[in-house]
């Protein structure tokens, strides 16, 4: 029944057969069940969104560098051959980084 409640399949026919005290208890349990399932499902959705965001954030630097390299390659391909000399367009790029 909890799964059916969480999916929105509410069956209120049972509440018509109950006396006053049981009816109050029925509605309290129904309300708590609906609230708890909403909290659990929203927590699951937030966790999945956070996980996806973290995966993208971890790969962001690599993706940005790949796009920069692609744009540089495209710009060099479109440059006229008479402007391409070894000094402006070296065969290898040397990167120096400061160690920390």
ROFIDREN-679642 format. One record per atom (N, C-alpha, C): residue number from 0; residue in three letters; atom name; x, y, z. Coordinates in nm, 3 decimals, always signed. Atoms other than C-alpha are relative to their C-alpha. Layout:
<r lumlo="NUM" romi="ala" lumse="CA" X="X" Y="Y" Z="Z"/>
...
END
This chain:
<r lumlo="0" romi="unk" lumse="N" X="+0.082" Y="-0.119" Z="+0.000"/>
<r lumlo="0" romi="unk" lumse="CA" X="+0.000" Y="+0.000" Z="+0.000"/>
<r lumlo="0" romi="unk" lumse="C" X="+0.086" Y="+0.127" Z="+0.000"/>
<r lumlo="1" romi="unk" lumse="N" X="-0.088" Y="-0.117" Z="-0.004"/>
<r lumlo="1" romi="unk" lumse="CA" X="+0.290" Y="+0.237" Z="+0.067"/>
<r lumlo="1" romi="unk" lumse="C" X="+0.045" Y="+0.038" Z="-0.141"/>
<r lumlo="2" romi="unk" lumse="N" X="-0.039" Y="-0.027" Z="+0.139"/>
<r lumlo="2" romi="unk" lumse="CA" X="+0.407" Y="+0.202" Z="-0.293"/>
<r lumlo="2" romi="unk" lumse="C" X="-0.116" Y="+0.061" Z="-0.077"/>
<r lumlo="3" romi="unk" lumse="N" X="+0.117" Y="-0.056" Z="+0.069"/>
<r lumlo="3" romi="unk" lumse="CA" X="+0.056" Y="+0.268" Z="-0.420"/>
<r lumlo="3" romi="unk" lumse="C" X="-0.025" Y="+0.144" Z="+0.043"/>
<r lumlo="4" romi="unk" lumse="N" X="+0.016" Y="-0.137" Z="-0.048"/>
<r lumlo="4" romi="unk" lumse="CA" X="+0.032" Y="+0.577" Z="-0.198"/>
<r lumlo="4" romi="unk" lumse="C" X="+0.104" Y="+0.092" Z="-0.061"/>
<r lumlo="5" romi="unk" lumse="N" X="-0.108" Y="-0.085" Z="+0.053"/>
<r lumlo="5" romi="unk" lumse="CA" X="+0.367" Y="+0.704" Z="-0.320"/>
<r lumlo="5" romi="unk" lumse="C" X="-0.020" Y="+0.031" Z="-0.147"/>
<r lumlo="6" romi="unk" lumse="N" X="+0.028" Y="-0.024" Z="+0.141"/>
<r lumlo="6" romi="unk" lumse="CA" X="+0.248" Y="+0.672" Z="-0.679"/>
<r lumlo="6" romi="unk" lumse="C" X="-0.128" Y="+0.080" Z="-0.022"/>
<r lumlo="7" romi="unk" lumse="N" X="+0.120" Y="-0.082" Z="+0.012"/>
<r lumlo="7" romi="unk" lumse="CA" X="-0.071" Y="+0.866" Z="-0.603"/>
<r lumlo="7" romi="unk" lumse="C" X="-0.127" Y="-0.079" Z="-0.013"/>
<r lumlo="8" romi="unk" lumse="N" X="+0.119" Y="+0.084" Z="+0.009"/>
<r lumlo="8" romi="unk" lumse="CA" X="-0.312" Y="+0.573" Z="-0.603"/>
<r lumlo="8" romi="unk" lumse="C" X="-0.065" Y="-0.008" Z="+0.138"/>
<r lumlo="9" romi="unk" lumse="N" X="+0.064" Y="-0.006" Z="-0.132"/>
<r lumlo="9" romi="unk" lumse="CA" X="-0.525" Y="+0.668" Z="-0.304"/>
<r lumlo="9" romi="unk" lumse="C" X="-0.137" Y="-0.067" Z="-0.007"/>
<r lumlo="10" romi="unk" lumse="N" X="+0.129" Y="+0.067" Z="-0.010"/>
<r lumlo="10" romi="unk" lumse="CA" X="-0.817" Y="+0.447" Z="-0.203"/>
<r lumlo="10" romi="unk" lumse="C" X="-0.058" Y="+0.036" Z="+0.136"/>
<r lumlo="11" romi="unk" lumse="N" X="+0.058" Y="-0.050" Z="-0.125"/>
<r lumlo="11" romi="unk" lumse="CA" X="-1.033" Y="+0.619" Z="+0.057"/>
<r lumlo="11" romi="unk" lumse="C" X="-0.126" Y="-0.075" Z="+0.040"/>
<r lumlo="12" romi="unk" lumse="N" X="+0.120" Y="+0.075" Z="-0.034"/>
<r lumlo="12" romi="unk" lumse="CA" X="-1.312" Y="+0.359" Z="+0.067"/>
<r lumlo="12" romi="unk" lumse="C" X="+0.008" Y="-0.060" Z="+0.140"/>
<r lumlo="13" romi="unk" lumse="N" X="-0.015" Y="+0.061" Z="-0.132"/>
<r lumlo="13" romi="unk" lumse="CA" X="-1.171" Y="+0.204" Z="+0.385"/>
<r lumlo="13" romi="unk" lumse="C" X="-0.036" Y="+0.098" Z="+0.111"/>
<r lumlo="14" romi="unk" lumse="N" X="+0.027" Y="-0.097" Z="-0.107"/>
<r lumlo="14" romi="unk" lumse="CA" X="-1.216" Y="+0.528" Z="+0.579"/>
<r lumlo="14" romi="unk" lumse="C" X="-0.149" Y="+0.013" Z="+0.028"/>
<r lumlo="15" romi="unk" lumse="N" X="+0.144" Y="-0.010" Z="-0.023"/>
<r lumlo="15" romi="unk" lumse="CA" X="-1.595" Y="+0.513" Z="+0.539"/>
<r lumlo="15" romi="unk" lumse="C" X="-0.051" Y="-0.111" Z="+0.091"/>
<r lumlo="16" romi="unk" lumse="N" X="+0.042" Y="+0.114" Z="-0.082"/>
<r lumlo="16" romi="unk" lumse="CA" X="-1.613" Y="+0.181" Z="+0.725"/>
<r lumlo="16" romi="unk" lumse="C" X="+0.048" Y="+0.011" Z="+0.145"/>
<r lumlo="17" romi="unk" lumse="N" X="-0.062" Y="-0.010" Z="-0.132"/>
<r lumlo="17" romi="unk" lumse="CA" X="-1.424" Y="+0.302" Z="+1.035"/>
<r lumlo="17" romi="unk" lumse="C" X="-0.082" Y="+0.090" Z="+0.093"/>
<r lumlo="18" romi="unk" lumse="N" X="+0.063" Y="-0.091" Z="-0.095"/>
<r lumlo="18" romi="unk" lumse="CA" X="-1.552" Y="+0.459" Z="+1.355"/>
<r lumlo="18" romi="unk" lumse="C" X="+0.088" Y="+0.125" Z="+0.014"/>
<r lumlo="19" romi="unk" lumse="N" X="-0.064" Y="-0.131" Z="-0.007"/>
<r lumlo="19" romi="unk" lumse="CA" X="-1.437" Y="+0.807" Z="+1.463"/>
<r lumlo="19" romi="unk" lumse="C" X="+0.147" Y="-0.009" Z="+0.038"/>
<r lumlo="20" romi="unk" lumse="N" X="-0.140" Y="+0.011" Z="-0.042"/>
<r lumlo="20" romi="unk" lumse="CA" X="-1.117" Y="+0.712" Z="+1.649"/>
<r lumlo="20" romi="unk" lumse="C" X="+0.086" Y="-0.067" Z="-0.106"/>
<r lumlo="21" romi="unk" lumse="N" X="-0.075" Y="+0.070" Z="+0.105"/>
<r lumlo="21" romi="unk" lumse="CA" X="-1.007" Y="+0.469" Z="+1.379"/>
<r lumlo="21" romi="unk" lumse="C" X="+0.015" Y="+0.088" Z="-0.123"/>
<r lumlo="22" romi="unk" lumse="N" X="-0.006" Y="-0.089" Z="+0.115"/>
<r lumlo="22" romi="unk" lumse="CA" X="-1.087" Y="+0.728" Z="+1.113"/>
<r lumlo="22" romi="unk" lumse="C" X="+0.110" Y="+0.105" Z="+0.020"/>
<r lumlo="23" romi="unk" lumse="N" X="-0.107" Y="-0.095" Z="-0.029"/>
<r lumlo="23" romi="unk" lumse="CA" X="-0.860" Y="+0.985" Z="+1.283"/>
<r lumlo="23" romi="unk" lumse="C" X="+0.137" Y="-0.066" Z="-0.016"/>
<r lumlo="24" romi="unk" lumse="N" X="-0.126" Y="+0.073" Z="+0.012"/>
<r lumlo="24" romi="unk" lumse="CA" X="-0.584" Y="+0.726" Z="+1.309"/>
<r lumlo="24" romi="unk" lumse="C" X="+0.033" Y="-0.030" Z="-0.146"/>
<r lumlo="25" romi="unk" lumse="N" X="-0.019" Y="+0.027" Z="+0.144"/>
<r lumlo="25" romi="unk" lumse="CA" X="-0.635" Y="+0.631" Z="+0.943"/>
<r lumlo="25" romi="unk" lumse="C" X="+0.057" Y="+0.123" Z="-0.072"/>
<r lumlo="26" romi="unk" lumse="N" X="-0.044" Y="-0.120" Z="+0.071"/>
<r lumlo="26" romi="unk" lumse="CA" X="-0.593" Y="+0.991" Z="+0.827"/>
<r lumlo="26" romi="unk" lumse="C" X="+0.137" Y="+0.046" Z="+0.048"/>
<r lumlo="27" romi="unk" lumse="N" X="-0.133" Y="-0.035" Z="-0.050"/>
<r lumlo="27" romi="unk" lumse="CA" X="-0.290" Y="+1.053" Z="+1.051"/>
<r lumlo="27" romi="unk" lumse="C" X="+0.106" Y="-0.089" Z="-0.065"/>
<r lumlo="28" romi="unk" lumse="N" X="-0.095" Y="+0.092" Z="+0.063"/>
<r lumlo="28" romi="unk" lumse="CA" X="-0.116" Y="+0.742" Z="+0.918"/>
<r lumlo="28" romi="unk" lumse="C" X="+0.011" Y="+0.028" Z="-0.150"/>
<r lumlo="29" romi="unk" lumse="N" X="-0.004" Y="-0.033" Z="+0.143"/>
<r lumlo="29" romi="unk" lumse="CA" X="-0.215" Y="+0.833" Z="+0.560"/>
<r lumlo="29" romi="unk" lumse="C" X="+0.085" Y="+0.124" Z="-0.025"/>
<r lumlo="30" romi="unk" lumse="N" X="-0.075" Y="-0.123" Z="+0.017"/>
<r lumlo="30" romi="unk" lumse="CA" X="-0.073" Y="+1.184" Z="+0.598"/>
<r lumlo="30" romi="unk" lumse="C" X="+0.150" Y="-0.024" Z="+0.023"/>
<r lumlo="31" romi="unk" lumse="N" X="-0.141" Y="+0.028" Z="-0.027"/>
<r lumlo="31" romi="unk" lumse="CA" X="+0.252" Y="+1.060" Z="+0.753"/>
<r lumlo="31" romi="unk" lumse="C" X="+0.063" Y="-0.083" Z="-0.111"/>
<r lumlo="32" romi="unk" lumse="N" X="-0.052" Y="+0.084" Z="+0.109"/>
<r lumlo="32" romi="unk" lumse="CA" X="+0.293" Y="+0.797" Z="+0.480"/>
<r lumlo="32" romi="unk" lumse="C" X="+0.026" Y="+0.085" Z="-0.125"/>
<r lumlo="33" romi="unk" lumse="N" X="-0.016" Y="-0.084" Z="+0.120"/>
<r lumlo="33" romi="unk" lumse="CA" X="+0.242" Y="+1.052" Z="+0.201"/>
<r lumlo="33" romi="unk" lumse="C" X="+0.117" Y="+0.097" Z="+0.018"/>
<r lumlo="34" romi="unk" lumse="N" X="-0.109" Y="-0.095" Z="-0.024"/>
<r lumlo="34" romi="unk" lumse="CA" X="+0.480" Y="+1.305" Z="+0.360"/>
<r lumlo="34" romi="unk" lumse="C" X="+0.134" Y="-0.072" Z="-0.003"/>
<r lumlo="35" romi="unk" lumse="N" X="-0.127" Y="+0.073" Z="-0.005"/>
<r lumlo="35" romi="unk" lumse="CA" X="+0.751" Y="+1.047" Z="+0.427"/>
<r lumlo="35" romi="unk" lumse="C" X="+0.043" Y="-0.050" Z="-0.139"/>
<r lumlo="36" romi="unk" lumse="N" X="-0.037" Y="+0.046" Z="+0.134"/>
<r lumlo="36" romi="unk" lumse="CA" X="+0.738" Y="+0.902" Z="+0.075"/>
<r lumlo="36" romi="unk" lumse="C" X="+0.044" Y="+0.118" Z="-0.087"/>
<r lumlo="37" romi="unk" lumse="N" X="-0.044" Y="-0.119" Z="+0.075"/>
<r lumlo="37" romi="unk" lumse="CA" X="+0.762" Y="+1.254" Z="-0.071"/>
<r lumlo="37" romi="unk" lumse="C" X="+0.140" Y="+0.041" Z="+0.041"/>
<r lumlo="38" romi="unk" lumse="N" X="-0.133" Y="-0.038" Z="-0.048"/>
<r lumlo="38" romi="unk" lumse="CA" X="+1.063" Y="+1.330" Z="+0.147"/>
<r lumlo="38" romi="unk" lumse="C" X="+0.106" Y="-0.097" Z="-0.053"/>
<r lumlo="39" romi="unk" lumse="N" X="-0.096" Y="+0.100" Z="+0.048"/>
<r lumlo="39" romi="unk" lumse="CA" X="+1.235" Y="+1.004" Z="+0.050"/>
<r lumlo="39" romi="unk" lumse="C" X="+0.025" Y="+0.016" Z="-0.149"/>
<r lumlo="40" romi="unk" lumse="N" X="-0.018" Y="-0.014" Z="+0.145"/>
<r lumlo="40" romi="unk" lumse="CA" X="+1.172" Y="+1.052" Z="-0.323"/>
<r lumlo="40" romi="unk" lumse="C" X="+0.072" Y="+0.130" Z="-0.035"/>
<r lumlo="41" romi="unk" lumse="N" X="-0.070" Y="-0.126" Z="+0.027"/>
<r lumlo="41" romi="unk" lumse="CA" X="+1.282" Y="+1.418" Z="-0.317"/>
<r lumlo="41" romi="unk" lumse="C" X="+0.146" Y="-0.009" Z="+0.039"/>
<r lumlo="42" romi="unk" lumse="N" X="-0.138" Y="+0.021" Z="-0.041"/>
<r lumlo="42" romi="unk" lumse="CA" X="+1.595" Y="+1.319" Z="-0.128"/>
<r lumlo="42" romi="unk" lumse="C" X="+0.076" Y="-0.080" Z="-0.105"/>
<r lumlo="43" romi="unk" lumse="N" X="-0.062" Y="+0.081" Z="+0.105"/>
<r lumlo="43" romi="unk" lumse="CA" X="+1.669" Y="+1.057" Z="-0.394"/>
<r lumlo="43" romi="unk" lumse="C" X="+0.027" Y="+0.085" Z="-0.124"/>
<r lumlo="44" romi="unk" lumse="N" X="-0.018" Y="-0.085" Z="+0.119"/>
<r lumlo="44" romi="unk" lumse="CA" X="+1.620" Y="+1.311" Z="-0.675"/>
<r lumlo="44" romi="unk" lumse="C" X="+0.115" Y="+0.099" Z="+0.023"/>
<r lumlo="45" romi="unk" lumse="N" X="-0.108" Y="-0.095" Z="-0.031"/>
<r lumlo="45" romi="unk" lumse="CA" X="+1.850" Y="+1.564" Z="-0.503"/>
<r lumlo="45" romi="unk" lumse="C" X="+0.135" Y="-0.071" Z="-0.002"/>
<r lumlo="46" romi="unk" lumse="N" X="-0.126" Y="+0.075" Z="-0.001"/>
<r lumlo="46" romi="unk" lumse="CA" X="+2.117" Y="+1.297" Z="-0.451"/>
<r lumlo="46" romi="unk" lumse="C" X="+0.046" Y="-0.032" Z="-0.142"/>
<r lumlo="47" romi="unk" lumse="N" X="-0.037" Y="+0.030" Z="+0.139"/>
<r lumlo="47" romi="unk" lumse="CA" X="+2.108" Y="+1.195" Z="-0.818"/>
<r lumlo="47" romi="unk" lumse="C" X="+0.045" Y="+0.125" Z="-0.074"/>
<r lumlo="48" romi="unk" lumse="N" X="-0.041" Y="-0.125" Z="+0.066"/>
<r lumlo="48" romi="unk" lumse="CA" X="+2.127" Y="+1.558" Z="-0.935"/>
<r lumlo="48" romi="unk" lumse="C" X="+0.138" Y="+0.043" Z="+0.048"/>
<r lumlo="49" romi="unk" lumse="N" X="-0.132" Y="-0.036" Z="-0.054"/>
<r lumlo="49" romi="unk" lumse="CA" X="+2.423" Y="+1.622" Z="-0.704"/>
<r lumlo="49" romi="unk" lumse="C" X="+0.109" Y="-0.089" Z="-0.057"/>
<r lumlo="50" romi="unk" lumse="N" X="-0.097" Y="+0.094" Z="+0.056"/>
<r lumlo="50" romi="unk" lumse="CA" X="+2.599" Y="+1.312" Z="-0.832"/>
<r lumlo="50" romi="unk" lumse="C" X="+0.031" Y="+0.035" Z="-0.146"/>
<r lumlo="51" romi="unk" lumse="N" X="-0.021" Y="-0.038" Z="+0.140"/>
<r lumlo="51" romi="unk" lumse="CA" X="+2.550" Y="+1.416" Z="-1.195"/>
<r lumlo="51" romi="unk" lumse="C" X="+0.081" Y="+0.129" Z="-0.010"/>
<r lumlo="52" romi="unk" lumse="N" X="-0.074" Y="-0.126" Z="+0.000"/>
<r lumlo="52" romi="unk" lumse="CA" X="+2.674" Y="+1.768" Z="-1.120"/>
<r lumlo="52" romi="unk" lumse="C" X="+0.147" Y="-0.024" Z="+0.035"/>
<r lumlo="53" romi="unk" lumse="N" X="-0.138" Y="+0.028" Z="-0.041"/>
<r lumlo="53" romi="unk" lumse="CA" X="+2.985" Y="+1.630" Z="-0.946"/>
<r lumlo="53" romi="unk" lumse="C" X="+0.077" Y="-0.067" Z="-0.113"/>
<r lumlo="54" romi="unk" lumse="N" X="-0.067" Y="+0.066" Z="+0.112"/>
<r lumlo="54" romi="unk" lumse="CA" X="+3.066" Y="+1.405" Z="-1.245"/>
<r lumlo="54" romi="unk" lumse="C" X="+0.037" Y="+0.100" Z="-0.109"/>
<r lumlo="55" romi="unk" lumse="N" X="-0.028" Y="-0.102" Z="+0.102"/>
<r lumlo="55" romi="unk" lumse="CA" X="+3.041" Y="+1.698" Z="-1.487"/>
<r lumlo="55" romi="unk" lumse="C" X="+0.109" Y="+0.094" Z="+0.049"/>
<r lumlo="56" romi="unk" lumse="N" X="-0.101" Y="-0.091" Z="-0.056"/>
<r lumlo="56" romi="unk" lumse="CA" X="+3.245" Y="+1.921" Z="-1.256"/>
<r lumlo="56" romi="unk" lumse="C" X="+0.138" Y="-0.064" Z="-0.002"/>
<r lumlo="57" romi="unk" lumse="N" X="-0.129" Y="+0.069" Z="+0.001"/>
<r lumlo="57" romi="unk" lumse="CA" X="+3.520" Y="+1.658" Z="-1.232"/>
<r lumlo="57" romi="unk" lumse="C" X="+0.061" Y="-0.004" Z="-0.141"/>
<r lumlo="58" romi="unk" lumse="N" X="-0.049" Y="+0.011" Z="+0.138"/>
<r lumlo="58" romi="unk" lumse="CA" X="+3.548" Y="+1.633" Z="-1.612"/>
<r lumlo="58" romi="unk" lumse="C" X="+0.005" Y="+0.134" Z="-0.071"/>
<r lumlo="59" romi="unk" lumse="N" X="+0.012" Y="-0.130" Z="+0.066"/>
<r lumlo="59" romi="unk" lumse="CA" X="+3.503" Y="+2.005" Z="-1.683"/>
<r lumlo="59" romi="unk" lumse="C" X="+0.132" Y="+0.051" Z="-0.056"/>
<r lumlo="60" romi="unk" lumse="N" X="-0.130" Y="-0.049" Z="+0.047"/>
<r lumlo="60" romi="unk" lumse="CA" X="+3.873" Y="+2.094" Z="-1.711"/>
<r lumlo="60" romi="unk" lumse="C" X="+0.043" Y="-0.072" Z="-0.126"/>
<r lumlo="61" romi="unk" lumse="N" X="-0.038" Y="+0.077" Z="+0.118"/>
<r lumlo="61" romi="unk" lumse="CA" X="+3.938" Y="+1.814" Z="-1.958"/>
<r lumlo="61" romi="unk" lumse="C" X="-0.086" Y="+0.039" Z="-0.120"/>
<r lumlo="62" romi="unk" lumse="N" X="+0.089" Y="-0.037" Z="+0.111"/>
<r lumlo="62" romi="unk" lumse="CA" X="+3.636" Y="+1.911" Z="-2.168"/>
<r lumlo="62" romi="unk" lumse="C" X="+0.035" Y="+0.138" Z="-0.054"/>
<r lumlo="63" romi="unk" lumse="N" X="-0.037" Y="-0.135" Z="+0.043"/>
<r lumlo="63" romi="unk" lumse="CA" X="+3.737" Y="+2.280" Z="-2.176"/>
<r lumlo="63" romi="unk" lumse="C" X="+0.130" Y="-0.004" Z="-0.079"/>
<r lumlo="64" romi="unk" lumse="N" X="-0.126" Y="+0.011" Z="+0.072"/>
<r lumlo="64" romi="unk" lumse="CA" X="+4.092" Y="+2.190" Z="-2.280"/>
<r lumlo="64" romi="unk" lumse="C" X="-0.018" Y="-0.066" Z="-0.136"/>
<r lumlo="65" romi="unk" lumse="N" X="+0.026" Y="+0.064" Z="+0.130"/>
<r lumlo="65" romi="unk" lumse="CA" X="+3.963" Y="+1.960" Z="-2.555"/>
<r lumlo="65" romi="unk" lumse="C" X="-0.065" Y="+0.098" Z="-0.097"/>
<r lumlo="66" romi="unk" lumse="N" X="+0.064" Y="-0.099" Z="+0.087"/>
<r lumlo="66" romi="unk" lumse="CA" X="+3.740" Y="+2.238" Z="-2.690"/>
<r lumlo="66" romi="unk" lumse="C" X="+0.098" Y="+0.107" Z="-0.045"/>
<r lumlo="67" romi="unk" lumse="N" X="-0.103" Y="-0.097" Z="+0.039"/>
<r lumlo="67" romi="unk" lumse="CA" X="+4.029" Y="+2.487" Z="-2.684"/>
<r lumlo="67" romi="unk" lumse="C" X="+0.090" Y="-0.057" Z="-0.107"/>
<r lumlo="68" romi="unk" lumse="N" X="-0.087" Y="+0.064" Z="+0.099"/>
<r lumlo="68" romi="unk" lumse="CA" X="+4.250" Y="+2.242" Z="-2.873"/>
<r lumlo="68" romi="unk" lumse="C" X="-0.071" Y="-0.014" Z="-0.134"/>
<r lumlo="69" romi="unk" lumse="N" X="+0.077" Y="+0.013" Z="+0.123"/>
<r lumlo="69" romi="unk" lumse="CA" X="+3.974" Y="+2.183" Z="-3.125"/>
<r lumlo="69" romi="unk" lumse="C" X="-0.010" Y="+0.134" Z="-0.073"/>
<r lumlo="70" romi="unk" lumse="N" X="+0.009" Y="-0.132" Z="+0.062"/>
<r lumlo="70" romi="unk" lumse="CA" X="+3.931" Y="+2.558" Z="-3.185"/>
<r lumlo="70" romi="unk" lumse="C" X="+0.134" Y="+0.044" Z="-0.058"/>
<r lumlo="71" romi="unk" lumse="N" X="-0.134" Y="-0.034" Z="+0.051"/>
<r lumlo="71" romi="unk" lumse="CA" X="+4.308" Y="+2.607" Z="-3.222"/>
<r lumlo="71" romi="unk" lumse="C" X="+0.029" Y="-0.077" Z="-0.128"/>
<r lumlo="72" romi="unk" lumse="N" X="-0.024" Y="+0.083" Z="+0.119"/>
<r lumlo="72" romi="unk" lumse="CA" X="+4.327" Y="+2.319" Z="-3.470"/>
<r lumlo="72" romi="unk" lumse="C" X="-0.082" Y="+0.051" Z="-0.117"/>
<r lumlo="73" romi="unk" lumse="N" X="+0.084" Y="-0.052" Z="+0.107"/>
<r lumlo="73" romi="unk" lumse="CA" X="+4.038" Y="+2.460" Z="-3.670"/>
<r lumlo="73" romi="unk" lumse="C" X="+0.053" Y="+0.133" Z="-0.054"/>
<r lumlo="74" romi="unk" lumse="N" X="-0.056" Y="-0.129" Z="+0.043"/>
<r lumlo="74" romi="unk" lumse="CA" X="+4.194" Y="+2.809" Z="-3.678"/>
<r lumlo="74" romi="unk" lumse="C" X="+0.127" Y="-0.021" Z="-0.081"/>
<r lumlo="75" romi="unk" lumse="N" X="-0.123" Y="+0.027" Z="+0.075"/>
<r lumlo="75" romi="unk" lumse="CA" X="+4.528" Y="+2.668" Z="-3.793"/>
<r lumlo="75" romi="unk" lumse="C" X="-0.031" Y="-0.062" Z="-0.136"/>
<r lumlo="76" romi="unk" lumse="N" X="+0.038" Y="+0.063" Z="+0.127"/>
<r lumlo="76" romi="unk" lumse="CA" X="+4.357" Y="+2.462" Z="-4.063"/>
<r lumlo="76" romi="unk" lumse="C" X="-0.050" Y="+0.106" Z="-0.099"/>
<r lumlo="77" romi="unk" lumse="N" X="+0.058" Y="-0.101" Z="+0.087"/>
<r lumlo="77" romi="unk" lumse="CA" X="+4.180" Y="+2.772" Z="-4.199"/>
<r lumlo="77" romi="unk" lumse="C" X="+0.099" Y="+0.111" Z="-0.037"/>
<r lumlo="78" romi="unk" lumse="N" X="-0.101" Y="-0.101" Z="+0.030"/>
<r lumlo="78" romi="unk" lumse="CA" X="+4.498" Y="+2.986" Z="-4.202"/>
<r lumlo="78" romi="unk" lumse="C" X="+0.065" Y="-0.033" Z="-0.134"/>
<r lumlo="79" romi="unk" lumse="N" X="-0.064" Y="+0.020" Z="+0.129"/>
<r lumlo="79" romi="unk" lumse="CA" X="+4.654" Y="+3.038" Z="-4.545"/>
<r lumlo="79" romi="unk" lumse="C" X="+0.139" Y="-0.059" Z="+0.018"/>
<r lumlo="80" romi="unk" lumse="N" X="-0.128" Y="+0.070" Z="-0.012"/>
<r lumlo="80" romi="unk" lumse="CA" X="+4.962" Y="+2.825" Z="-4.608"/>
<r lumlo="80" romi="unk" lumse="C" X="+0.119" Y="+0.097" Z="-0.009"/>
<r lumlo="81" romi="unk" lumse="N" X="-0.113" Y="-0.093" Z="+0.010"/>
<r lumlo="81" romi="unk" lumse="CA" X="+5.180" Y="+3.130" Z="-4.694"/>
<r lumlo="81" romi="unk" lumse="C" X="+0.030" Y="+0.067" Z="+0.134"/>
<r lumlo="82" romi="unk" lumse="N" X="-0.023" Y="-0.057" Z="-0.132"/>
<r lumlo="82" romi="unk" lumse="CA" X="+5.136" Y="+3.253" Z="-4.334"/>
<r lumlo="82" romi="unk" lumse="C" X="+0.046" Y="-0.104" Z="+0.102"/>
<r lumlo="83" romi="unk" lumse="N" X="-0.041" Y="+0.107" Z="-0.093"/>
<r lumlo="83" romi="unk" lumse="CA" X="+5.228" Y="+2.919" Z="-4.180"/>
<r lumlo="83" romi="unk" lumse="C" X="+0.151" Y="-0.021" Z="-0.011"/>
<r lumlo="84" romi="unk" lumse="N" X="-0.142" Y="+0.030" Z="-0.005"/>
<r lumlo="84" romi="unk" lumse="CA" X="+5.594" Y="+2.915" Z="-4.089"/>
<r lumlo="84" romi="unk" lumse="C" X="+0.030" Y="-0.071" Z="+0.131"/>
<r lumlo="85" romi="unk" lumse="N" X="-0.038" Y="+0.081" Z="-0.116"/>
<r lumlo="85" romi="unk" lumse="CA" X="+5.782" Y="+2.711" Z="-3.829"/>
<r lumlo="85" romi="unk" lumse="C" X="+0.000" Y="+0.081" Z="+0.130"/>
<r lumlo="86" romi="unk" lumse="N" X="-0.005" Y="-0.081" Z="-0.121"/>
<r lumlo="86" romi="unk" lumse="CA" X="+5.813" Y="+3.003" Z="-3.590"/>
<r lumlo="86" romi="unk" lumse="C" X="-0.140" Y="+0.027" Z="+0.057"/>
<r lumlo="87" romi="unk" lumse="N" X="+0.135" Y="-0.028" Z="-0.046"/>
<r lumlo="87" romi="unk" lumse="CA" X="+5.442" Y="+3.087" Z="-3.573"/>
<r lumlo="87" romi="unk" lumse="C" X="-0.080" Y="-0.127" Z="+0.030"/>
<r lumlo="88" romi="unk" lumse="N" X="+0.072" Y="+0.125" Z="-0.017"/>
<r lumlo="88" romi="unk" lumse="CA" X="+5.315" Y="+2.729" Z="-3.602"/>
<r lumlo="88" romi="unk" lumse="C" X="+0.099" Y="-0.114" Z="+0.020"/>
<r lumlo="89" romi="unk" lumse="N" X="-0.097" Y="+0.108" Z="-0.023"/>
<r lumlo="89" romi="unk" lumse="CA" X="+5.565" Y="+2.495" Z="-3.439"/>
<r lumlo="89" romi="unk" lumse="C" X="-0.068" Y="-0.137" Z="-0.001"/>
<r lumlo="90" romi="unk" lumse="N" X="+0.053" Y="+0.136" Z="+0.007"/>
<r lumlo="90" romi="unk" lumse="CA" X="+5.527" Y="+2.121" Z="-3.473"/>
<r lumlo="90" romi="unk" lumse="C" X="-0.040" Y="-0.050" Z="+0.139"/>
<r lumlo="91" romi="unk" lumse="N" X="+0.028" Y="+0.043" Z="-0.137"/>
<r lumlo="91" romi="unk" lumse="CA" X="+5.533" Y="+2.070" Z="-3.094"/>
<r lumlo="91" romi="unk" lumse="C" X="-0.020" Y="+0.122" Z="+0.088"/>
<r lumlo="92" romi="unk" lumse="N" X="+0.023" Y="-0.105" Z="-0.097"/>
<r lumlo="92" romi="unk" lumse="CA" X="+5.410" Y="+2.283" Z="-2.807"/>
<r lumlo="92" romi="unk" lumse="C" X="+0.062" Y="-0.045" Z="+0.132"/>
<r lumlo="93" romi="unk" lumse="N" X="-0.065" Y="+0.032" Z="-0.127"/>
<r lumlo="93" romi="unk" lumse="CA" X="+5.621" Y="+2.291" Z="-2.493"/>
<r lumlo="93" romi="unk" lumse="C" X="-0.070" Y="+0.080" Z="+0.110"/>
<r lumlo="94" romi="unk" lumse="N" X="+0.068" Y="-0.063" Z="-0.112"/>
<r lumlo="94" romi="unk" lumse="CA" X="+5.439" Y="+2.364" Z="-2.169"/>
<r lumlo="94" romi="unk" lumse="C" X="+0.087" Y="-0.012" Z="+0.123"/>
<r lumlo="95" romi="unk" lumse="N" X="-0.077" Y="+0.000" Z="-0.124"/>
<r lumlo="95" romi="unk" lumse="CA" X="+5.626" Y="+2.463" Z="-1.858"/>
<r lumlo="95" romi="unk" lumse="C" X="-0.093" Y="+0.042" Z="+0.113"/>
<r lumlo="96" romi="unk" lumse="N" X="+0.084" Y="-0.031" Z="-0.115"/>
<r lumlo="96" romi="unk" lumse="CA" X="+5.457" Y="+2.460" Z="-1.521"/>
<r lumlo="96" romi="unk" lumse="C" X="+0.089" Y="+0.014" Z="+0.123"/>
<r lumlo="97" romi="unk" lumse="N" X="-0.072" Y="-0.020" Z="-0.124"/>
<r lumlo="97" romi="unk" lumse="CA" X="+5.578" Y="+2.579" Z="-1.183"/>
<r lumlo="97" romi="unk" lumse="C" X="-0.046" Y="-0.106" Z="+0.099"/>
<r lumlo="98" romi="unk" lumse="N" X="+0.037" Y="+0.102" Z="-0.097"/>
<r lumlo="98" romi="unk" lumse="CA" X="+5.591" Y="+2.300" Z="-0.928"/>
<r lumlo="98" romi="unk" lumse="C" X="-0.034" Y="+0.066" Z="+0.132"/>
<r lumlo="99" romi="unk" lumse="N" X="+0.038" Y="-0.057" Z="-0.131"/>
<r lumlo="99" romi="unk" lumse="CA" X="+5.417" Y="+2.372" Z="-0.603"/>
<r lumlo="99" romi="unk" lumse="C" X="+0.020" Y="-0.100" Z="+0.110"/>
END
